[in-house]
């Protein structure tokens, strides 16, 4: 399932409630920065795979320092799916009722 959150607190709640297998976030977000979300996620969900997207000029080593992968926009779906596949590495879904089962 895909969710869109425009504020940091709802995004954090959604991750806590739904336990996604992977979090994909843009760097430039309306009300907050995607790196802020990444840093806050690390405090509660250290092992959650994260992909941060943005324009090549948005690239920062901070994403990798906090354990995220960077995918530049416009997003090449094959590249994105390759990163997701590598990050999940055959792990079972966190939600046993997931469509990935």
LINPE-V576682 format. One record per pair of residues at least 24 apart in sequence whose C-alpha atoms are under 6 Angstrom apart, sorted by the first residue. I is the first residue (numbers start at 1). J is the second residue. D is the distance in whole Angstrom. If there is no record, write none. Layout:
# LINPE-V576682
i=[I | I]
j=[J | J]
d=[D | D]
This chain:
# LINPE-V576682
i=[7 | 22 | 22 | 23 | 24 | 24 | 24 | 25 | 26 | 26 | 26 | 27 | 27]
j=[31 | 49 | 50 | 50 | 50 | 51 | 52 | 52 | 52 | 53 | 54 | 53 | 54]
d=[6 | 5 | 6 | 5 | 6 | 5 | 6 | 5 | 5 | 5 | 6 | 6 | 6]
